[in-house]
Amino acid sequence: MDQPDRRYFALDAFRFIASLGIVLHHCAIYADAMGWNAHVTAFDNFRLCVDFFFALSGFVLMHAHGSAIATGHDYLRFLQKRLARIYPLHALTVLVFAALGFAVAGKLMAQRIAPVLDPSMALPNLMLLHSFGVTQTLSLDFPSWSISAEWFLYLLFPTLAAFVIRIGPRGAIVTAIAFALMLATVRDALGLRDWTRSTFDFGMLRALPSFVAGMAVCVIVERLPPRRLSWNWVYGGAFALILLMLSPAPAALSIALFPALIGLIALAERTGATSFLTRSPFPALGDASYSVYMLHALVMLIVAEAINTIGMAGLPACTALTAATIALTIPLALFTFRFYEAPMRRWLSPAREQTYRLRPAESRRSIASE
């Protein structure tokens, strides 16, 4: 396999692009929650970008740690690093949303999205249990259900890595597909939502097939001899996948194709072919993508109230909400990464070989993106 210190910069760029897809989805939904009657349904399948994150996490963690966890100490060190990666910003957003809930209690904003601003939901959120079926709805920083699911995957990672290596990548992909089919069948029998929409209601199980498929694709990619692969295949594949998500095609089809796209991206980059995705500003945006994902909901709620105050409605209001949320979230995310995420990671998981900073694309021998 490739050296684990190789960083796939283009994968980070796609992480940022996927985070923007989530922003588009949430803004379209919230426009209707505000009563603006925007009726923007085209972005519904952009919710699946979170499944891209799960597949990408599987790929990157298999690349960086797939053969590096041999002892209990290795496992605890791995969990320490992962917790340092996800928890500081998660904890901060939980507390901010809880404080916002107290501040707007009894006001119209709280009535519109009462469960989201319920401070009593802080404990399961802080314990990273809010994708385990212990709550009745999304709560507080509602995109963070996927962070709970990621933590579930981290706890299982050594077992999953051993499984993928033992059964082989193709067997792991078949197993992931079988698990997704079983999950869909069981949820349907229990009267639960489609598995591709599960979040607080056992969303951590939704994450499992994509994560395992990403791990398997990593093994396949890094066992292949380097071959020249044009970035045009990547651009074409990404564009086709976006069109697929904009279409009425089954959500499971897009989810199944995410690991393949990740594999294409990695193959193109590991051969040394150049792409604008590996050059500034994309490495910095990739670094800040987690902050974009975690902070956009707060920005969106505040911007929506401002738009509502001036009396906008319909598609113009939805467009303004989306544009303002993106425009405000990106600089806030860059600032948060630089002055909060990075220092907290250094403090919680110090290591000489790690540098948590906005890296130029030329730093080819940086740490793995996870």
Phi and psi in degrees as a GROMACS rama.xvg file:
@    title "Ramachandran Plot"
@    xaxis  label "Phi"
@    yaxis  label "Psi"
@TYPE xy
-60.1266  158.139  ASP-2
-62.399  135.465  GLN-3
-67.9482  -8.89694  PRO-4
-87.7198  -2.18765  ASP-5
-68.4698  133.211  ARG-6
-110.639  130.412  ARG-7
-89.7463  95.8939  TYR-8
-67.433  -35.3004  PHE-9
-66.531  -33.0517  ALA-10
-63.3153  -37.9664  LEU-11
-63.445  -39.5259  ASP-12
-61.5427  -41.8112  ALA-13
-70.3608  -28.1636  PHE-14
-61.5386  -42.322  ARG-15
-65.8583  -44.2655  PHE-16
-60.6421  -41.5433  ILE-17
-64.7817  -36.2363  ALA-18
-63.6841  -35.2071  SER-19
-66.5558  -34.2823  LEU-20
-61.1114  -39.7682  GLY-21
-64.5988  -40.0515  ILE-22
-60.9036  -45.4015  VAL-23
-58.6852  -44.1574  LEU-24
-61.7077  -48.2501  HIS-25
-68.2807  -37.3012  HIS-26
-64.7963  -39.7339  CYS-27
-64.0594  -41.3948  ALA-28
-66.2794  -45.0237  ILE-29
-70.8934  -25.9638  TYR-30
-59.4419  -37.7291  ALA-31
-74.1394  -35.6944  ASP-32
-61.7081  -29.3339  ALA-33
-79.2251  -6.96141  MET-34
78.8897  23.9512  GLY-35
-83.8482  -12.0758  TRP-36
55.0159  44.4736  ASN-37
-75.2988  -32.9214  ALA-38
54.785  45.8895  HIS-39
-93.0371  103.42  VAL-40
-106.177  -8.2006  THR-41
-62.9955  -26.5369  ALA-42
-93.385  10.1189  PHE-43
-57.9352  -44.0499  ASP-44
-74.453  -6.45345  ASN-45
-68.1742  -13.2255  PHE-46
-59.1848  -22.7733  ARG-47
-72.7074  -9.51579  LEU-48
-58.7051  -25.2593  CYS-49
-66.4022  -30.9994  VAL-50
-70.5054  -30.2536  ASP-51
-61.0141  -42.0394  PHE-52
-59.6639  -41.6254  PHE-53
-64.0816  -44.5342  PHE-54
-64.2452  -40.2611  ALA-55
-65.5242  -40.5391  LEU-56
-60.5726  -42.9609  SER-57
-60.2159  -43.7226  GLY-58
-62.1143  -51.8392  PHE-59
-68.238  -40.7339  VAL-60
-68.3715  -35.7896  LEU-61
-65.7547  -38.0294  MET-62
-64.9786  -43.4565  HIS-63
-87.7613  -30.8311  ALA-64
-132.156  4.45097  HIS-65
-56.8326  -32.9964  GLY-66
-119.839  18.6398  SER-67
-106.321  -2.87009  ALA-68
-108.22  98.0853  ILE-69
-114.446  -17.7174  ALA-70
-133.447  168.391  THR-71
-60.2967  -36.3746  GLY-72
-64.1652  -41.1468  HIS-73
-59.6059  -41.6521  ASP-74
-64.7054  -46.0969  TYR-75
-64.3216  -38.4341  LEU-76
-65.0994  -39.9635  ARG-77
-60.1125  -47.5447  PHE-78
-64.5841  -36.6561  LEU-79
-60.5105  -45.1412  GLN-80
-65.4593  -40.0896  LYS-81
-69.0763  -39.7232  ARG-82
-65.2002  -39.1855  LEU-83
-63.9238  -27.8714  ALA-84
-73.8343  -44.1844  ARG-85
-105.276  -26.2453  ILE-86
-81.2016  -41.287  TYR-87
-55.2083  -47.8279  PRO-88
-70.643  -36.8049  LEU-89
-59.8661  -49.2646  HIS-90
-60.512  -40.6991  ALA-91
-62.6726  -45.4015  LEU-92
-67.7198  -34.6985  THR-93
-59.5907  -47.6662  VAL-94
-65.7875  -39.1436  LEU-95
-65.9322  -43.6622  VAL-96
-65.8235  -38.7389  PHE-97
-63.4604  -42.2663  ALA-98
-63.8762  -40.0437  ALA-99
-62.9701  -38.4382  LEU-100
-60.1046  -43.3739  GLY-101
-64.7898  -38.7673  PHE-102
-68.3946  -33.6176  ALA-103
-105.848  10.7839  VAL-104
-54.5929  130.966  ALA-105
84.2351  -6.58353  GLY-106
-94.3234  166.653  LYS-107
-60.255  -36.8936  LEU-108
-58.3868  -43.4617  MET-109
-66.9764  -35.4804  ALA-110
-66.6334  -35.1561  GLN-111
-65.9114  -40.0977  ARG-112
-132.888  52.6771  ILE-113
-52.4418  -47.4321  ALA-114
-62.8236  -34.453  PRO-115
-66.091  -32.9004  VAL-116
-104.853  27.9673  LEU-117
-86.893  106.793  ASP-118
-61.9264  -21.9818  PRO-119
-67.4329  -13.659  SER-120
-85.9602  4.4802  MET-121
-63.4491  -40.039  ALA-122
-62.6294  -54.2819  LEU-123
-60.4024  -31.5031  PRO-124
-67.1381  -46.4289  ASN-125
-65.5124  -27.5876  LEU-126
-85.7579  0.798637  MET-127
59.854  38.8674  LEU-128
-110.42  4.32852  LEU-129
-81.9856  12.2052  HIS-130
-115.552  9.99474  SER-131
-99.8072  12.7222  PHE-132
79.2151  17.8618  GLY-133
-93.9581  -7.27386  VAL-134
-118.814  163.556  THR-135
-96.7801  -4.2498  GLN-136
-164.136  171.62  THR-137
-63.6437  148.774  LEU-138
-146.737  149.243  SER-139
53.04  -126.865  LEU-140
-73.4991  84.9499  ASP-141
-59.2261  -28.2109  PHE-142
-65.5916  -15.6059  PRO-143
-74.8858  -0.407106  SER-144
-56.3155  -33.08  TRP-145
-70.4017  -23.9255  SER-146
-70.8732  -36.9263  ILE-147
-61.5623  -42.7963  SER-148
-64.0617  -40.0978  ALA-149
-60.2346  -42.6842  GLU-150
-60.5661  -39.8293  TRP-151
-57.9324  -43.0493  PHE-152
-67.4842  -38.1495  LEU-153
-63.114  -40.2959  TYR-154
-61.8699  -33.5935  LEU-155
-90.2148  -8.08437  LEU-156
-54.7076  -48.7177  PHE-157
-58.0982  -39.7646  PRO-158
-65.9161  -43.2464  THR-159
-65.757  -39.4645  LEU-160
-63.743  -43.8084  ALA-161
-62.6162  -38.3416  ALA-162
-64.3307  -46.6054  PHE-163
-62.5177  -42.0201  VAL-164
-67.7422  -39.628  ILE-165
-70.2236  -45.9638  ARG-166
-86.3855  -18.1629  ILE-167
92.3204  154.607  GLY-168
-63.3235  -38.57  PRO-169
-67.76  -40.9873  ARG-170
-63.5616  -35.8696  GLY-171
-66.5539  -38.6628  ALA-172
-66.1395  -42.8252  ILE-173
-60.9695  -41.1273  VAL-174
-64.2846  -40.1926  THR-175
-62.505  -42.594  ALA-176
-63.787  -44.1207  ILE-177
-62.1733  -40.3416  ALA-178
-64.4102  -41.83  PHE-179
-62.107  -42.1098  ALA-180
-64.1917  -42.4011  LEU-181
-63.7325  -42.246  MET-182
-61.3972  -45.0252  LEU-183
-60.7352  -41.8709  ALA-184
-66.4613  -45.5337  THR-185
-66.0553  -44.0507  VAL-186
-63.9714  -38.9809  ARG-187
-64.2683  -41.1423  ASP-188
-65.4711  -30.7918  ALA-189
-88.8182  -0.946773  LEU-190
75.7121  22.5933  GLY-191
-89.7256  167.63  LEU-192
-62.3233  160.721  ARG-193
-52.8363  143.458  ASP-194
-63.1185  -25.2381  TRP-195
-77.2165  -3.60472  THR-196
-112.976  0.536834  ARG-197
-69.5042  137.772  SER-198
-135.658  -90.7156  THR-199
-66.2906  -25.4316  PHE-200
-90.9257  72.4338  ASP-201
65.3543  39.896  PHE-202
-65.287  -19.1812  GLY-203
-66.2676  -26.0019  MET-204
-76.2605  -32.6028  LEU-205
-58.7525  -35.7305  ARG-206
-71.0741  -24.7614  ALA-207
-62.4608  -50.3168  LEU-208
-62.0737  -39.8233  PRO-209
-65.7703  -41.45  SER-210
-61.4584  -47.6138  PHE-211
-64.8683  -40.3198  VAL-212
-63.2298  -38.9396  ALA-213
-62.8883  -40.6503  GLY-214
-61.6079  -44.4063  MET-215
-63.7915  -41.9174  ALA-216
-63.2111  -36.6884  VAL-217
-58.9185  -45.6716  CYS-218
-62.4955  -42.8238  VAL-219
-62.1264  -48.5972  ILE-220
-61.3888  -45.2176  VAL-221
-84.3737  -3.91334  GLU-222
-92.3545  -16.4378  ARG-223
-76.7206  143.295  LEU-224
-67.9643  145.728  PRO-225
-58.0992  129.188  PRO-226
-133.85  145.774  ARG-227
-66.7067  125.46  ARG-228
-131.988  122.32  LEU-229
-67.5329  140.355  SER-230
-64.9352  -17.5335  TRP-231
-60.3172  -32.371  ASN-232
-64.5887  -39.408  TRP-233
-66.2148  -49.6311  VAL-234
-60.1936  -43.3171  TYR-235
-64.4945  -42.6487  GLY-236
-64.4521  -41.7162  GLY-237
-65.3296  -43.0536  ALA-238
-64.074  -42.5817  PHE-239
-63.2538  -37.2631  ALA-240
-69.5738  -36.7768  LEU-241
-63.5963  -44.0126  ILE-242
-61.6515  -37.5949  LEU-243
-62.9466  -41.1582  LEU-244
-69.6703  -26.868  MET-245
-79.9875  -11.0845  LEU-246
-93.7026  173.424  SER-247
-80.8689  12.3317  PRO-248
-59.4611  151.459  ALA-249
-56.4021  138.375  PRO-250
-60.0457  -35.296  ALA-251
-62.266  -27.2662  ALA-252
-66.8361  -44.4407  LEU-253
-62.5785  -43.2877  SER-254
-59.7374  -40.2322  ILE-255
-66.9264  -28.1123  ALA-256
-88.0992  -14.8949  LEU-257
-57.7872  -48.5121  PHE-258
-60.7834  -34.5609  PRO-259
-64.614  -41.0048  ALA-260
-64.0453  -41.9241  LEU-261
-60.2374  -41.2398  ILE-262
-62.6125  -41.8058  GLY-263
-60.6856  -44.189  LEU-264
-60.6878  -46.6871  ILE-265
-64.9497  -40.7443  ALA-266
-63.0122  -41.5306  LEU-267
-65.3117  -41.3166  ALA-268
-76.0908  -35.9303  GLU-269
-70.7772  -15.9928  ARG-270
-86.2969  -2.1824  THR-271
88.4114  3.1131  GLY-272
-64.8811  141.875  ALA-273
-87.4027  149.707  THR-274
-151.861  149.261  SER-275
-63.0769  -20.7983  PHE-276
-69.5512  -17.4145  LEU-277
-98.8118  2.12095  THR-278
-110.365  161.502  ARG-279
-55.2239  138.576  SER-280
-97.406  9.65241  PRO-281
-64.6769  -38.3216  PHE-282
-58.7591  -40.3876  PRO-283
-67.3194  -41.6395  ALA-284
-65.8296  -35.6445  LEU-285
-63.0003  -42.1693  GLY-286
-58.2272  -40.0686  ASP-287
-87.4686  1.16069  ALA-288
-63.3871  -34.4284  SER-289
-64.7896  -41.0436  TYR-290
-65.1441  -37.9287  SER-291
-58.5051  -46.1558  VAL-292
-63.8692  -41.3271  TYR-293
-83.4726  -23.1949  MET-294
-102.367  -16.8686  LEU-295
-65.2516  -32.0771  HIS-296
-64.7688  -41.6858  ALA-297
-63.2584  -46.3727  LEU-298
-60.7302  -42.7181  VAL-299
-61.2703  -43.9925  MET-300
-61.3854  -42.9509  LEU-301
-69.3624  -43.7703  ILE-302
-63.64  -39.6299  VAL-303
-61.0786  -40.0438  ALA-304
-64.2619  -38.7388  GLU-305
-65.849  -42.1814  ALA-306
-65.3429  -40.1437  ILE-307
-64.2857  -33.9134  ASN-308
-63.9051  -34.3402  THR-309
-88.9153  3.00392  ILE-310
85.5691  15.0197  GLY-311
-75.0432  155.024  MET-312
-156.969  175.798  ALA-313
67.6761  -157.209  GLY-314
-61.4622  -38.465  LEU-315
-58.8327  -39.6028  PRO-316
-67.0172  -41.0705  ALA-317
-64.0775  -41.3688  CYS-318
-63.8319  -44.1122  THR-319
-64.2167  -40.0688  ALA-320
-61.2633  -45.8554  LEU-321
-64.8985  -48.1221  THR-322
-63.5708  -44.3576  ALA-323
-68.868  -38.4879  ALA-324
-62.0378  -45.616  THR-325
-66.0334  -44.9117  ILE-326
-63.5276  -33.9791  ALA-327
-88.0786  -32.5429  LEU-328
-71.5396  -39.9186  THR-329
-61.6  -52.1228  ILE-330
-64.2394  -34.8565  PRO-331
-63.4176  -39.5066  LEU-332
-66.6289  -42.0156  ALA-333
-61.3805  -43.0814  LEU-334
-64.2959  -44.1984  PHE-335
-64.6587  -41.2884  THR-336
-61.437  -45.9472  PHE-337
-66.9923  -40.6774  ARG-338
-109.077  -5.46409  PHE-339
-130.595  -59.1328  TYR-340
-56.1925  -55.1141  GLU-341
-62.2631  -48.4049  ALA-342
-61.4252  -38.4684  PRO-343
-66.6455  -37.1786  MET-344
-65.1636  -42.69  ARG-345
-62.3818  -37.5119  ARG-346
-72.5973  -42.2547  TRP-347
-82.2135  -24.5815  LEU-348
-142.811  68.9761  SER-349
-68.0518  138.294  PRO-350
-161.339  132.415  ALA-351
-62.3942  -33.7821  ARG-352
-80.4945  -6.40132  GLU-353
-102.721  138.301  GLN-354
-130.937  106.508  THR-355
-95.0169  94.3385  TYR-356
-154.34  171.495  ARG-357
-74.8976  109.181  LEU-358
-96.0268  138.078  ARG-359
-71.2935  151.06  PRO-360
-63.2312  -20.7117  ALA-361
-71.551  -14.6379  GLU-362
-78.8425  73.3968  SER-363
-68.7641  -22.283  ARG-364
-107.666  48.607  ARG-365
-87.4327  179.242  SER-366
-69.6984  164.177  ILE-367
-62.3168  153.204  ALA-368
-65.8911  -13.107  SER-369
